[in-house]
Amino acid sequence: MALTILIADDHEAVRQGLRQLISNHQGWVVCKETDTLQQTLEAVSELQPNIMILDLSIIEGVGDAVHKIRTASPHTELLVFTMHEGEERFRSLIAAGVRGYVFKSDSAKEVEAAIAALAQHKPYFTGRISEELIDALASTEHTNRQQRPLLSPRERQIIQLLAEGSSNKEIAIALRISVKTVETHRASLMKKLGVSSVVELVHYAIRNGIVSS
């Protein structure tokens, strides 16, 4: 099965270079090229590519944009391909779920290595990002996981069904409980996780690995 790759970059020359690099690998296919955030969201939702190569220049509100992309296609691995540096930006992207990061000034071999790693669902960060920073982020994520509220098996079932688009009535039938009980669980979950809507509840659960999507 081909490895499908979506290229999101607002420079034709960059897209052409990436297209050529990808075409040199058997089994790697560019399924779409986009140059705006709206085009990218529509394409990733429709095509569900294995990997997206994302230029930060086409998005605003880095974390929010990445969350939208991951919500549209949760299984797509994101490879940020950028000229922008900065620890705070990097932290924001990692927190949002980015697992690949290379600079446009890096070699073609580095880009190829990043794609190959993400194809196996392994993270890949350019060697120019310090190991100390990555270790610090990993430590922070471990602490955050420990501080997350514990959910009961029933609560996890309900969030999973909500993530799959089930209504309160459909959840009640699936779990053989009343609609009122479903509503009570949902309200309790929103309070426990500090969210104000079902959409935010589902986004939180996906981002934190509480449910599969």
Residue pairs with C-beta under 8 A, 6 or more apart in sequence:
2 27
2 28
2 29
3 27
3 28
3 29
3 50
3 51
3 115
3 119
4 29
4 31
4 47
4 49
4 50
4 51
5 22
5 28
5 29
5 30
5 31
5 49
5 50
5 51
5 52
5 53
5 115
6 30
6 31
6 32
6 33
6 34
6 40
6 43
6 44
6 47
6 49
6 51
6 52
6 53
6 76
7 15
7 18
7 19
7 30
7 32
7 33
7 34
7 52
7 53
8 33
8 34
8 35
8 39
8 40
8 43
8 52
8 53
8 54
8 55
8 58
9 15
9 18
9 33
9 35
9 53
9 54
9 55
9 57
9 58
9 81
10 35
10 36
10 55
10 57
10 58
11 55
14 55
14 81
14 104
15 33
15 35
18 30
18 53
18 81
18 111
19 30
19 33
21 108
21 111
21 112
22 28
22 29
22 30
22 115
23 30
25 112
28 115
31 47
31 49
32 43
32 47
32 49
34 40
34 43
34 58
35 58
36 58
37 58
37 59
37 60
37 65
40 52
40 54
40 58
40 59
40 69
41 68
41 69
41 72
43 49
44 52
44 69
44 72
44 73
44 76
45 72
45 73
47 73
48 73
48 75
48 76
49 73
49 76
50 75
50 76
50 77
50 118
50 119
51 76
51 77
51 78
51 79
51 100
51 115
51 118
51 119
52 69
52 73
52 76
52 77
52 78
52 79
53 79
53 81
53 115
54 69
54 78
54 79
54 80
54 81
55 80
55 81
55 82
56 62
56 80
56 82
56 84
56 89
57 82
57 84
59 65
59 66
62 89
62 92
62 93
62 96
63 92
63 93
63 95
63 96
66 78
66 93
66 96
66 97
66 98
67 96
67 97
67 203
67 207
69 76
69 78
70 76
70 78
70 96
70 97
70 206
70 207
71 203
71 206
74 206
74 213
75 213
77 99
77 100
77 118
77 119
77 121
78 97
78 98
78 99
78 100
79 98
79 100
79 101
79 102
79 114
79 115
79 118
79 124
80 93
80 98
80 100
80 101
80 102
81 102
81 103
81 104
81 111
82 101
82 103
82 104
83 103
83 104
83 105
85 103
87 133
90 101
90 129
90 133
91 137
93 101
94 137
96 207
97 207
99 118
99 123
99 124
100 114
100 115
100 117
100 118
100 123
100 124
100 125
101 114
101 124
101 125
101 126
101 129
102 110
102 111
102 114
102 124
102 125
102 126
103 126
103 128
106 126
106 128
110 126
110 127
113 124
114 124
114 126
117 123
117 124
118 124
125 134
145 208
148 208
149 192
149 193
151 159
151 189
151 192
151 210
154 175
154 185
155 185
155 188
155 189
156 210
156 211
157 175
158 171
158 175
158 182
158 185
158 186
158 189
159 189
159 201
159 202
159 205
159 210
159 211
160 205
160 211
160 212
161 170
161 171
161 174
161 175
162 171
162 186
162 198
162 201
162 202
162 205
163 202
163 205
163 206
163 211
163 213
166 174
168 179
168 182
168 183
168 186
169 179
171 182
172 178
172 179
172 181
172 182
175 182
186 198
186 201
189 201
190 196
190 197
190 198
190 200
190 201
193 201
193 204
193 205
195 201
195 204
202 211
204 210
205 211
206 213
